[in-house]
Amino acid sequence: MNNKQTNLALAGSTKSINAILDLPGSKSIANRVLPLAAMAQGVSTIHNVPDVGEDVQLMLAALDKLGIKCEKIRQDANGCSSYKIHGCGGKLPVESAELFLGNSGTSIRFLTALLAVLDGSYILTGIQRMKERPIKDLVDALRQLGCQIKCLENEGYPPLQTSPFLDNGVAEISLSGKISSQYLTGLLMALPQLKREITVKIYDELISKPYVEITLALLKMFGAKVAENAENCFTIYPSEVLQAIEYTVEPDASSASYFLAMGAMNGATRINNLDEMSLQGDKNFAKVLAQMGAIVEYHQGYILVRHKELNAITVNMEDMPDVAMTIAVLALFAQGTTTINGISSWKVKETDRLLAIYTELRKVGASVSYTDDSITITPPTEILPNIAIDTYNDHRMAMCFSLLAVGGIPVVINNYECVGKTFANYFDVFNSVLS
């Protein structure tokens, strides 16, 4: 993406929506599957890879720089692609590289853990905001294993340098899970390379646990032996090298939240290939819409949401922090005062989402207050039209505030191209739903 910011005016719409959508694959799943396939023995074929998104592009570029052949074999109508990933069988072809990972938290956290347990010397860096996002808890856990990691600017933050791994043979390491579950995911994805039994114990609390469950399911698909033997205590068992698979990435349930919310506001939306059996915890977003009063149906192979008058709720979104932002904007169209709890992780995302959501909701007239872990929103009598919404280079800010237009409120989305982080053609799909 270029650095020139462009703004997008969205007209208010009162059209009744009737949408059936095949959305791009999940970034969260893709950025787990791709490095696992890279380390596997053999050639994996991965379908519905959302390479329209910057985060996945950065992961693919990093793997390429590490000597992994990522061969695009097909492009689909929804903008995603199929790839053949030529696995290295646990031995990366390139043993010295500098990786630029933009503002992709999944990429830097997963690759830091992986590269730290391998032979080789690597530097991992990103944009300025990345250098402000903490990684100390992951680094501390890796150092317990004997990993040689140096923080090149500020201790506990990127950029980082890893050196060849010196396994000290410990049987258990401890990790904080309070800031991000991605630290645990990074460890779980990396530890099969040790080919010995090792346990990771969360010593406080584990937020966003459904994302860890995605990781466990994918590891097992590749042949890793892993189990949660006690609450928040995970053991990796010795196994042979990971084995190549063929796999189709599920639609992104976080991205689906905006379109499901559109159906709840006015009309009906059906999201194909997403249901109660899906890996992603954000599949449960529709259940929050049901709590607000929307008509929600889970079927085999799709989720359907239909409009009904929405009411305010008090809800804990610790397991679904990304889609909690969607609820925050939807609260503008609900009767009463909505309180969202469990969102402390917002502060260390692509921007300080707690402050950003607070600021932009107040611009449109809402009464808003927040704590370190919650936000409370009372809609105004009339939502102010034609307000320019700042997005803070955060893709989810742009997407969730687009819902104002669905509620009949014209709005300007500043720097709308920041959606390129995960869903570059979001506004094309958005406009097609409203046209």
TORKOL-4160 file (C-alpha; in steps of 0.2 Angstrom, whole numbers, padded with zeros to 4 digits, m for minus):
435
<pt num="1" X="0000" Y="0000" Z="0000"/>
<pt num="2" X="0006" Y="0018" Z="m0003"/>
<pt num="3" X="0008" Y="0031" Z="0010"/>
<pt num="4" X="m0004" Y="0043" Z="0002"/>
<pt num="5" X="m0021" Y="0043" Z="0012"/>
<pt num="6" X="m0037" Y="0043" Z="0003"/>
<pt num="7" X="m0054" Y="0046" Z="0009"/>
<pt num="8" X="m0071" Y="0038" Z="0005"/>
<pt num="9" X="m0088" Y="0046" Z="0006"/>
<pt num="10" X="m0102" Y="0033" Z="0009"/>
<pt num="11" X="m0120" Y="0038" Z="0005"/>
<pt num="12" X="m0133" Y="0033" Z="0018"/>
<pt num="13" X="m0143" Y="0018" Z="0012"/>
<pt num="14" X="m0160" Y="0013" Z="0018"/>
<pt num="15" X="m0161" Y="m0002" Z="0006"/>
<pt num="16" X="m0166" Y="m0019" Z="0013"/>
<pt num="17" X="m0151" Y="m0030" Z="0011"/>
<pt num="18" X="m0152" Y="m0047" Z="0003"/>
<pt num="19" X="m0135" Y="m0054" Z="0002"/>
<pt num="20" X="m0127" Y="m0071" Z="0000"/>
<pt num="21" X="m0108" Y="m0070" Z="0001"/>
<pt num="22" X="m0093" Y="m0081" Z="m0002"/>
<pt num="23" X="m0080" Y="m0071" Z="0008"/>
<pt num="24" X="m0061" Y="m0072" Z="0008"/>
<pt num="25" X="m0052" Y="m0084" Z="0019"/>
<pt num="26" X="m0047" Y="m0081" Z="0037"/>
<pt num="27" X="m0031" Y="m0071" Z="0039"/>
<pt num="28" X="m0029" Y="m0079" Z="0056"/>
<pt num="29" X="m0030" Y="m0097" Z="0049"/>
<pt num="30" X="m0019" Y="m0093" Z="0034"/>
<pt num="31" X="m0005" Y="m0085" Z="0044"/>
<pt num="32" X="m0005" Y="m0101" Z="0054"/>
<pt num="33" X="m0006" Y="m0114" Z="0040"/>
<pt num="34" X="0007" Y="m0106" Z="0029"/>
<pt num="35" X="0022" Y="m0107" Z="0041"/>
<pt num="36" X="0016" Y="m0124" Z="0046"/>
<pt num="37" X="0016" Y="m0130" Z="0028"/>
<pt num="38" X="0033" Y="m0122" Z="0026"/>
<pt num="39" X="0041" Y="m0132" Z="0039"/>
<pt num="40" X="0032" Y="m0148" Z="0034"/>
<pt num="41" X="0039" Y="m0163" Z="0023"/>
<pt num="42" X="0032" Y="m0162" Z="0006"/>
<pt num="43" X="0021" Y="m0150" Z="m0004"/>
<pt num="44" X="0005" Y="m0144" Z="0004"/>
<pt num="45" X="m0009" Y="m0137" Z="m0007"/>
<pt num="46" X="m0019" Y="m0123" Z="0002"/>
<pt num="47" X="m0035" Y="m0115" Z="m0005"/>
<pt num="48" X="m0044" Y="m0099" Z="m0002"/>
<pt num="49" X="m0028" Y="m0090" Z="0004"/>
<pt num="50" X="m0033" Y="m0072" Z="0007"/>
<pt num="51" X="m0017" Y="m0065" Z="m0002"/>
<pt num="52" X="m0027" Y="m0049" Z="m0006"/>
<pt num="53" X="m0023" Y="m0044" Z="0012"/>
<pt num="54" X="m0007" Y="m0036" Z="0017"/>
<pt num="55" X="m0004" Y="m0047" Z="0032"/>
<pt num="56" X="m0004" Y="m0063" Z="0022"/>
<pt num="57" X="0006" Y="m0055" Z="0008"/>
<pt num="58" X="0019" Y="m0051" Z="0021"/>
<pt num="59" X="0019" Y="m0069" Z="0028"/>
<pt num="60" X="0021" Y="m0076" Z="0010"/>
<pt num="61" X="0035" Y="m0063" Z="0006"/>
<pt num="62" X="0044" Y="m0068" Z="0023"/>
<pt num="63" X="0043" Y="m0087" Z="0019"/>
<pt num="64" X="0050" Y="m0083" Z="0001"/>
<pt num="65" X="0064" Y="m0074" Z="0009"/>
<pt num="66" X="0068" Y="m0089" Z="0020"/>
<pt num="67" X="0069" Y="m0100" Z="0004"/>
<pt num="68" X="0052" Y="m0108" Z="0004"/>
<pt num="69" X="0044" Y="m0109" Z="m0013"/>
<pt num="70" X="0026" Y="m0103" Z="m0012"/>
<pt num="71" X="0018" Y="m0107" Z="m0029"/>
<pt num="72" X="0002" Y="m0098" Z="m0034"/>
<pt num="73" X="m0008" Y="m0111" Z="m0044"/>
<pt num="74" X="m0025" Y="m0102" Z="m0045"/>
<pt num="75" X="m0035" Y="m0086" Z="m0041"/>
<pt num="76" X="m0053" Y="m0087" Z="m0037"/>
<pt num="77" X="m0067" Y="m0074" Z="m0039"/>
<pt num="78" X="m0067" Y="m0069" Z="m0021"/>
<pt num="79" X="m0049" Y="m0062" Z="m0023"/>
<pt num="80" X="m0041" Y="m0077" Z="m0014"/>
<pt num="81" X="m0029" Y="m0089" Z="m0021"/>
<pt num="82" X="m0023" Y="m0107" Z="m0020"/>
<pt num="83" X="m0005" Y="m0111" Z="m0017"/>
<pt num="84" X="0007" Y="m0125" Z="m0017"/>
<pt num="85" X="0019" Y="m0123" Z="m0002"/>
<pt num="86" X="0035" Y="m0133" Z="m0005"/>
<pt num="87" X="0039" Y="m0138" Z="0013"/>
<pt num="88" X="0057" Y="m0139" Z="0019"/>
<pt num="89" X="0055" Y="m0153" Z="0031"/>
<pt num="90" X="0061" Y="m0143" Z="0046"/>
<pt num="91" X="0077" Y="m0136" Z="0038"/>
<pt num="92" X="0075" Y="m0119" Z="0031"/>
<pt num="93" X="0086" Y="m0116" Z="0015"/>
<pt num="94" X="0091" Y="m0099" Z="0020"/>
<pt num="95" X="0100" Y="m0097" Z="0037"/>
<pt num="96" X="0102" Y="m0078" Z="0037"/>
<pt num="97" X="0089" Y="m0065" Z="0032"/>
<pt num="98" X="0081" Y="m0049" Z="0037"/>
<pt num="99" X="0062" Y="m0050" Z="0037"/>
<pt num="100" X="0051" Y="m0034" Z="0035"/>
<pt num="101" X="0034" Y="m0038" Z="0043"/>
<pt num="102" X="0025" Y="m0022" Z="0042"/>
<pt num="103" X="0011" Y="m0021" Z="0056"/>
<pt num="104" X="0007" Y="m0039" Z="0055"/>
<pt num="105" X="0006" Y="m0045" Z="0073"/>
<pt num="106" X="0003" Y="m0063" Z="0068"/>
<pt num="107" X="0018" Y="m0063" Z="0056"/>
<pt num="108" X="0031" Y="m0056" Z="0068"/>
<pt num="109" X="0025" Y="m0066" Z="0083"/>
<pt num="110" X="0023" Y="m0083" Z="0074"/>
<pt num="111" X="0040" Y="m0081" Z="0065"/>
<pt num="112" X="0050" Y="m0075" Z="0080"/>
<pt num="113" X="0045" Y="m0091" Z="0089"/>
<pt num="114" X="0049" Y="m0102" Z="0074"/>
<pt num="115" X="0065" Y="m0094" Z="0069"/>
<pt num="116" X="0072" Y="m0093" Z="0087"/>
<pt num="117" X="0071" Y="m0112" Z="0089"/>
<pt num="118" X="0081" Y="m0115" Z="0072"/>
<pt num="119" X="0099" Y="m0114" Z="0067"/>
<pt num="120" X="0102" Y="m0097" Z="0058"/>
<pt num="121" X="0102" Y="m0079" Z="0062"/>
<pt num="122" X="0087" Y="m0068" Z="0057"/>
<pt num="123" X="0081" Y="m0050" Z="0060"/>
<pt num="124" X="0063" Y="m0047" Z="0061"/>
<pt num="125" X="0056" Y="m0029" Z="0060"/>
<pt num="126" X="0041" Y="m0018" Z="0054"/>
<pt num="127" X="0034" Y="m0001" Z="0053"/>
<pt num="128" X="0034" Y="0011" Z="0068"/>
<pt num="129" X="0018" Y="0005" Z="0076"/>
<pt num="130" X="0025" Y="m0013" Z="0076"/>
<pt num="131" X="0040" Y="m0006" Z="0086"/>
<pt num="132" X="0027" Y="0000" Z="0099"/>
<pt num="133" X="0018" Y="m0017" Z="0101"/>
<pt num="134" X="0025" Y="m0028" Z="0115"/>
<pt num="135" X="0032" Y="m0044" Z="0112"/>
<pt num="136" X="0041" Y="m0046" Z="0129"/>
<pt num="137" X="0031" Y="m0061" Z="0136"/>
<pt num="138" X="0035" Y="m0071" Z="0120"/>
<pt num="139" X="0053" Y="m0067" Z="0121"/>
<pt num="140" X="0054" Y="m0071" Z="0140"/>
<pt num="141" X="0046" Y="m0088" Z="0136"/>
<pt num="142" X="0058" Y="m0092" Z="0122"/>
<pt num="143" X="0073" Y="m0087" Z="0132"/>
<pt num="144" X="0068" Y="m0100" Z="0145"/>
<pt num="145" X="0071" Y="m0113" Z="0131"/>
<pt num="146" X="0088" Y="m0106" Z="0128"/>
<pt num="147" X="0083" Y="m0096" Z="0113"/>
<pt num="148" X="0096" Y="m0082" Z="0108"/>
<pt num="149" X="0085" Y="m0066" Z="0105"/>
<pt num="150" X="0091" Y="m0048" Z="0105"/>
<pt num="151" X="0079" Y="m0033" Z="0105"/>
<pt num="152" X="0088" Y="m0021" Z="0094"/>
<pt num="153" X="0080" Y="m0005" Z="0100"/>
<pt num="154" X="0069" Y="m0006" Z="0115"/>
<pt num="155" X="0069" Y="m0022" Z="0126"/>
<pt num="156" X="0053" Y="m0031" Z="0125"/>
<pt num="157" X="0049" Y="m0024" Z="0108"/>
<pt num="158" X="0053" Y="m0027" Z="0089"/>
<pt num="159" X="0064" Y="m0026" Z="0080"/>
<pt num="160" X="0072" Y="m0042" Z="0085"/>
<pt num="161" X="0087" Y="m0053" Z="0081"/>
<pt num="162" X="0088" Y="m0072" Z="0083"/>
<pt num="163" X="0104" Y="m0082" Z="0083"/>
<pt num="164" X="0106" Y="m0101" Z="0082"/>
<pt num="165" X="0096" Y="m0110" Z="0095"/>
<pt num="166" X="0104" Y="m0118" Z="0110"/>
<pt num="167" X="0092" Y="m0130" Z="0118"/>
<pt num="168" X="0094" Y="m0130" Z="0137"/>
<pt num="169" X="0082" Y="m0145" Z="0139"/>
<pt num="170" X="0070" Y="m0138" Z="0151"/>
<pt num="171" X="0054" Y="m0148" Z="0152"/>
<pt num="172" X="0042" Y="m0134" Z="0156"/>
<pt num="173" X="0041" Y="m0115" Z="0152"/>
<pt num="174" X="0029" Y="m0102" Z="0158"/>
<pt num="175" X="0020" Y="m0088" Z="0149"/>
<pt num="176" X="0008" Y="m0074" Z="0152"/>
<pt num="177" X="m0007" Y="m0075" Z="0142"/>
<pt num="178" X="m0015" Y="m0058" Z="0147"/>
<pt num="179" X="m0009" Y="m0047" Z="0133"/>
<pt num="180" X="m0011" Y="m0059" Z="0117"/>
<pt num="181" X="m0014" Y="m0077" Z="0114"/>
<pt num="182" X="m0003" Y="m0076" Z="0099"/>
<pt num="183" X="0012" Y="m0078" Z="0110"/>
<pt num="184" X="0006" Y="m0095" Z="0115"/>
<pt num="185" X="0001" Y="m0099" Z="0097"/>
<pt num="186" X="0019" Y="m0094" Z="0091"/>
<pt num="187" X="0026" Y="m0106" Z="0104"/>
<pt num="188" X="0015" Y="m0121" Z="0100"/>
<pt num="189" X="0018" Y="m0119" Z="0081"/>
<pt num="190" X="0037" Y="m0118" Z="0084"/>
<pt num="191" X="0040" Y="m0132" Z="0098"/>
<pt num="192" X="0037" Y="m0147" Z="0087"/>
<pt num="193" X="0054" Y="m0143" Z="0079"/>
<pt num="194" X="0062" Y="m0148" Z="0096"/>
<pt num="195" X="0056" Y="m0166" Z="0093"/>
<pt num="196" X="0055" Y="m0168" Z="0112"/>
<pt num="197" X="0041" Y="m0167" Z="0125"/>
<pt num="198" X="0039" Y="m0149" Z="0132"/>
<pt num="199" X="0025" Y="m0141" Z="0142"/>
<pt num="200" X="0019" Y="m0123" Z="0141"/>
<pt num="201" X="0010" Y="m0116" Z="0156"/>
<pt num="202" X="0000" Y="m0100" Z="0156"/>
<pt num="203" X="0003" Y="m0093" Z="0174"/>
<pt num="204" X="m0010" Y="m0080" Z="0174"/>
<pt num="205" X="m0025" Y="m0079" Z="0162"/>
<pt num="206" X="m0027" Y="m0083" Z="0144"/>
<pt num="207" X="m0037" Y="m0071" Z="0133"/>
<pt num="208" X="m0044" Y="m0075" Z="0116"/>
<pt num="209" X="m0043" Y="m0094" Z="0119"/>
<pt num="210" X="m0053" Y="m0098" Z="0103"/>
<pt num="211" X="m0038" Y="m0093" Z="0093"/>
<pt num="212" X="m0027" Y="m0105" Z="0102"/>
<pt num="213" X="m0040" Y="m0119" Z="0098"/>
<pt num="214" X="m0038" Y="m0115" Z="0080"/>
<pt num="215" X="m0019" Y="m0117" Z="0082"/>
<pt num="216" X="m0021" Y="m0134" Z="0091"/>
<pt num="217" X="m0033" Y="m0141" Z="0077"/>
<pt num="218" X="m0021" Y="m0135" Z="0063"/>
<pt num="219" X="m0006" Y="m0143" Z="0072"/>
<pt num="220" X="m0015" Y="m0159" Z="0073"/>
<pt num="221" X="m0019" Y="m0159" Z="0054"/>
<pt num="222" X="m0001" Y="m0157" Z="0051"/>
<pt num="223" X="0003" Y="m0172" Z="0062"/>
<pt num="224" X="0009" Y="m0164" Z="0078"/>
<pt num="225" X="0005" Y="m0172" Z="0094"/>
<pt num="226" X="m0001" Y="m0158" Z="0106"/>
<pt num="227" X="m0014" Y="m0158" Z="0120"/>
<pt num="228" X="m0021" Y="m0147" Z="0134"/>
<pt num="229" X="m0018" Y="m0158" Z="0149"/>
<pt num="230" X="m0024" Y="m0146" Z="0162"/>
<pt num="231" X="m0033" Y="m0129" Z="0160"/>
<pt num="232" X="m0021" Y="m0117" Z="0151"/>
<pt num="233" X="m0007" Y="m0130" Z="0152"/>
<pt num="234" X="m0001" Y="m0137" Z="0134"/>
<pt num="235" X="0011" Y="m0151" Z="0130"/>
<pt num="236" X="0019" Y="m0154" Z="0114"/>
<pt num="237" X="0025" Y="m0173" Z="0112"/>
<pt num="238" X="0039" Y="m0180" Z="0101"/>
<pt num="239" X="0034" Y="m0183" Z="0084"/>
<pt num="240" X="0041" Y="m0185" Z="0066"/>
<pt num="241" X="0042" Y="m0170" Z="0055"/>
<pt num="242" X="0026" Y="m0161" Z="0051"/>
<pt num="243" X="0018" Y="m0169" Z="0035"/>
<pt num="244" X="0011" Y="m0159" Z="0020"/>
<pt num="245" X="m0008" Y="m0157" Z="0019"/>
<pt num="246" X="m0022" Y="m0151" Z="0007"/>
<pt num="247" X="m0033" Y="m0138" Z="0016"/>
<pt num="248" X="m0046" Y="m0125" Z="0012"/>
<pt num="249" X="m0045" Y="m0109" Z="0023"/>
<pt num="250" X="m0062" Y="m0105" Z="0030"/>
<pt num="251" X="m0070" Y="m0088" Z="0026"/>
<pt num="252" X="m0064" Y="m0075" Z="0039"/>
<pt num="253" X="m0077" Y="m0074" Z="0053"/>
<pt num="254" X="m0070" Y="m0057" Z="0059"/>
<pt num="255" X="m0073" Y="m0050" Z="0041"/>
<pt num="256" X="m0090" Y="m0059" Z="0041"/>
<pt num="257" X="m0095" Y="m0049" Z="0056"/>
<pt num="258" X="m0098" Y="m0033" Z="0046"/>
<pt num="259" X="m0110" Y="m0041" Z="0034"/>
<pt num="260" X="m0119" Y="m0051" Z="0047"/>
<pt num="261" X="m0122" Y="m0034" Z="0056"/>
<pt num="262" X="m0128" Y="m0027" Z="0040"/>
<pt num="263" X="m0142" Y="m0041" Z="0039"/>
<pt num="264" X="m0146" Y="m0037" Z="0058"/>
<pt num="265" X="m0148" Y="m0019" Z="0054"/>
<pt num="266" X="m0159" Y="m0020" Z="0038"/>
<pt num="267" X="m0163" Y="m0035" Z="0028"/>
<pt num="268" X="m0154" Y="m0052" Z="0028"/>
<pt num="269" X="m0136" Y="m0059" Z="0025"/>
<pt num="270" X="m0130" Y="m0076" Z="0022"/>
<pt num="271" X="m0112" Y="m0081" Z="0024"/>
<pt num="272" X="m0107" Y="m0097" Z="0015"/>
<pt num="273" X="m0095" Y="m0110" Z="0022"/>
<pt num="274" X="m0096" Y="m0103" Z="0040"/>
<pt num="275" X="m0106" Y="m0112" Z="0053"/>
<pt num="276" X="m0105" Y="m0119" Z="0071"/>
<pt num="277" X="m0092" Y="m0132" Z="0066"/>
<pt num="278" X="m0080" Y="m0119" Z="0060"/>
<pt num="279" X="m0063" Y="m0117" Z="0068"/>
<pt num="280" X="m0064" Y="m0099" Z="0072"/>
<pt num="281" X="m0071" Y="m0092" Z="0088"/>
<pt num="282" X="m0078" Y="m0077" Z="0079"/>
<pt num="283" X="m0092" Y="m0089" Z="0072"/>
<pt num="284" X="m0101" Y="m0085" Z="0088"/>
<pt num="285" X="m0103" Y="m0066" Z="0084"/>
<pt num="286" X="m0120" Y="m0070" Z="0076"/>
<pt num="287" X="m0125" Y="m0077" Z="0094"/>
<pt num="288" X="m0121" Y="m0059" Z="0101"/>
<pt num="289" X="m0132" Y="m0052" Z="0087"/>
<pt num="290" X="m0146" Y="m0064" Z="0093"/>
<pt num="291" X="m0144" Y="m0057" Z="0110"/>
<pt num="292" X="m0147" Y="m0040" Z="0103"/>
<pt num="293" X="m0163" Y="m0046" Z="0095"/>
<pt num="294" X="m0158" Y="m0051" Z="0077"/>
<pt num="295" X="m0165" Y="m0067" Z="0070"/>
<pt num="296" X="m0150" Y="m0079" Z="0068"/>
<pt num="297" X="m0150" Y="m0096" Z="0060"/>
<pt num="298" X="m0135" Y="m0108" Z="0060"/>
<pt num="299" X="m0136" Y="m0121" Z="0046"/>
<pt num="300" X="m0124" Y="m0134" Z="0040"/>
<pt num="301" X="m0112" Y="m0124" Z="0028"/>
<pt num="302" X="m0119" Y="m0106" Z="0032"/>
<pt num="303" X="m0125" Y="m0093" Z="0044"/>
<pt num="304" X="m0140" Y="m0082" Z="0041"/>
<pt num="305" X="m0145" Y="m0066" Z="0050"/>
<pt num="306" X="m0161" Y="m0056" Z="0048"/>
<pt num="307" X="m0166" Y="m0039" Z="0054"/>
<pt num="308" X="m0176" Y="m0036" Z="0069"/>
<pt num="309" X="m0176" Y="m0021" Z="0081"/>
<pt num="310" X="m0160" Y="m0021" Z="0091"/>
<pt num="311" X="m0158" Y="m0019" Z="0109"/>
<pt num="312" X="m0143" Y="m0014" Z="0120"/>
<pt num="313" X="m0134" Y="m0028" Z="0129"/>
<pt num="314" X="m0120" Y="m0030" Z="0142"/>
<pt num="315" X="m0108" Y="m0043" Z="0135"/>
<pt num="316" X="m0090" Y="m0050" Z="0138"/>
<pt num="317" X="m0080" Y="m0051" Z="0122"/>
<pt num="318" X="m0064" Y="m0057" Z="0129"/>
<pt num="319" X="m0064" Y="m0072" Z="0117"/>
<pt num="320" X="m0069" Y="m0061" Z="0102"/>
<pt num="321" X="m0060" Y="m0044" Z="0104"/>
<pt num="322" X="m0059" Y="m0040" Z="0085"/>
<pt num="323" X="m0078" Y="m0042" Z="0082"/>
<pt num="324" X="m0082" Y="m0032" Z="0098"/>
<pt num="325" X="m0078" Y="m0017" Z="0088"/>
<pt num="326" X="m0092" Y="m0021" Z="0076"/>
<pt num="327" X="m0104" Y="m0022" Z="0092"/>
<pt num="328" X="m0097" Y="m0005" Z="0097"/>
<pt num="329" X="m0103" Y="0003" Z="0081"/>
<pt num="330" X="m0119" Y="m0007" Z="0080"/>
<pt num="331" X="m0123" Y="0000" Z="0098"/>
<pt num="332" X="m0127" Y="0016" Z="0089"/>
<pt num="333" X="m0143" Y="0008" Z="0082"/>
<pt num="334" X="m0148" Y="m0002" Z="0097"/>
<pt num="335" X="m0161" Y="0004" Z="0110"/>
<pt num="336" X="m0152" Y="0008" Z="0127"/>
<pt num="337" X="m0135" Y="0008" Z="0133"/>
<pt num="338" X="m0123" Y="m0005" Z="0128"/>
<pt num="339" X="m0108" Y="m0011" Z="0138"/>
<pt num="340" X="m0094" Y="m0022" Z="0131"/>
<pt num="341" X="m0082" Y="m0030" Z="0143"/>
<pt num="342" X="m0066" Y="m0040" Z="0141"/>
<pt num="343" X="m0057" Y="m0029" Z="0128"/>
<pt num="344" X="m0041" Y="m0024" Z="0137"/>
<pt num="345" X="m0032" Y="m0032" Z="0122"/>
<pt num="346" X="m0038" Y="m0017" Z="0111"/>
<pt num="347" X="m0024" Y="m0006" Z="0118"/>
<pt num="348" X="m0010" Y="m0016" Z="0109"/>
<pt num="349" X="m0018" Y="m0020" Z="0093"/>
<pt num="350" X="m0015" Y="m0011" Z="0076"/>
<pt num="351" X="m0019" Y="0005" Z="0086"/>
<pt num="352" X="m0025" Y="0009" Z="0103"/>
<pt num="353" X="m0043" Y="0003" Z="0098"/>
<pt num="354" X="m0050" Y="0008" Z="0115"/>
<pt num="355" X="m0046" Y="0026" Z="0113"/>
<pt num="356" X="m0050" Y="0026" Z="0094"/>
<pt num="357" X="m0067" Y="0018" Z="0096"/>
<pt num="358" X="m0071" Y="0031" Z="0110"/>
<pt num="359" X="m0065" Y="0046" Z="0100"/>
<pt num="360" X="m0074" Y="0041" Z="0084"/>
<pt num="361" X="m0091" Y="0036" Z="0092"/>
<pt num="362" X="m0091" Y="0053" Z="0101"/>
<pt num="363" X="m0089" Y="0062" Z="0085"/>
<pt num="364" X="m0105" Y="0055" Z="0078"/>
<pt num="365" X="m0114" Y="0061" Z="0094"/>
<pt num="366" X="m0114" Y="0045" Z="0106"/>
<pt num="367" X="m0111" Y="0046" Z="0124"/>
<pt num="368" X="m0096" Y="0035" Z="0128"/>
<pt num="369" X="m0085" Y="0031" Z="0143"/>
<pt num="370" X="m0072" Y="0017" Z="0145"/>
<pt num="371" X="m0061" Y="0008" Z="0157"/>
<pt num="372" X="m0045" Y="m0002" Z="0154"/>
<pt num="373" X="m0056" Y="m0017" Z="0150"/>
<pt num="374" X="m0073" Y="m0010" Z="0145"/>
<pt num="375" X="m0083" Y="0003" Z="0135"/>
<pt num="376" X="m0100" Y="0009" Z="0137"/>
<pt num="377" X="m0110" Y="0017" Z="0123"/>
<pt num="378" X="m0127" Y="0026" Z="0123"/>
<pt num="379" X="m0133" Y="0031" Z="0106"/>
<pt num="380" X="m0138" Y="0050" Z="0102"/>
<pt num="381" X="m0155" Y="0055" Z="0098"/>
<pt num="382" X="m0149" Y="0058" Z="0081"/>
<pt num="383" X="m0133" Y="0051" Z="0074"/>
<pt num="384" X="m0123" Y="0066" Z="0066"/>
<pt num="385" X="m0121" Y="0064" Z="0047"/>
<pt num="386" X="m0106" Y="0067" Z="0035"/>
<pt num="387" X="m0093" Y="0065" Z="0049"/>
<pt num="388" X="m0075" Y="0061" Z="0044"/>
<pt num="389" X="m0070" Y="0045" Z="0053"/>
<pt num="390" X="m0052" Y="0043" Z="0057"/>
<pt num="391" X="m0046" Y="0025" Z="0055"/>
<pt num="392" X="m0028" Y="0026" Z="0063"/>
<pt num="393" X="m0021" Y="0015" Z="0049"/>
<pt num="394" X="m0032" Y="0001" Z="0057"/>
<pt num="395" X="m0042" Y="m0010" Z="0045"/>
<pt num="396" X="m0056" Y="m0014" Z="0057"/>
<pt num="397" X="m0059" Y="0004" Z="0061"/>
<pt num="398" X="m0063" Y="0007" Z="0043"/>
<pt num="399" X="m0074" Y="m0008" Z="0041"/>
<pt num="400" X="m0084" Y="m0006" Z="0057"/>
<pt num="401" X="m0088" Y="0012" Z="0054"/>
<pt num="402" X="m0094" Y="0009" Z="0037"/>
<pt num="403" X="m0110" Y="0002" Z="0046"/>
<pt num="404" X="m0115" Y="0020" Z="0048"/>
<pt num="405" X="m0120" Y="0020" Z="0030"/>
<pt num="406" X="m0130" Y="0004" Z="0031"/>
<pt num="407" X="m0140" Y="0013" Z="0045"/>
<pt num="408" X="m0144" Y="0028" Z="0033"/>
<pt num="409" X="m0131" Y="0039" Z="0039"/>
<pt num="410" X="m0119" Y="0046" Z="0026"/>
<pt num="411" X="m0101" Y="0045" Z="0032"/>
<pt num="412" X="m0083" Y="0049" Z="0026"/>
<pt num="413" X="m0070" Y="0035" Z="0030"/>
<pt num="414" X="m0053" Y="0043" Z="0030"/>
<pt num="415" X="m0038" Y="0032" Z="0024"/>
<pt num="416" X="m0050" Y="0019" Z="0019"/>
<pt num="417" X="m0037" Y="0009" Z="0010"/>
<pt num="418" X="m0030" Y="0003" Z="0027"/>
<pt num="419" X="m0043" Y="m0011" Z="0024"/>
<pt num="420" X="m0029" Y="m0019" Z="0013"/>
<pt num="421" X="m0021" Y="m0026" Z="0029"/>
<pt num="422" X="m0034" Y="m0041" Z="0028"/>
<pt num="423" X="m0047" Y="m0037" Z="0015"/>
<pt num="424" X="m0042" Y="m0026" Z="0001"/>
<pt num="425" X="m0058" Y="m0027" Z="m0009"/>
<pt num="426" X="m0069" Y="m0024" Z="0007"/>
<pt num="427" X="m0078" Y="m0009" Z="0000"/>
<pt num="428" X="m0081" Y="m0017" Z="m0017"/>
<pt num="429" X="m0090" Y="m0031" Z="m0008"/>
<pt num="430" X="m0099" Y="m0018" Z="0004"/>
<pt num="431" X="m0105" Y="m0008" Z="m0011"/>
<pt num="432" X="m0111" Y="m0023" Z="m0020"/>
<pt num="433" X="m0122" Y="m0028" Z="m0005"/>
<pt num="434" X="m0129" Y="m0011" Z="m0005"/>
<pt num="435" X="m0132" Y="m0009" Z="m0024"/>
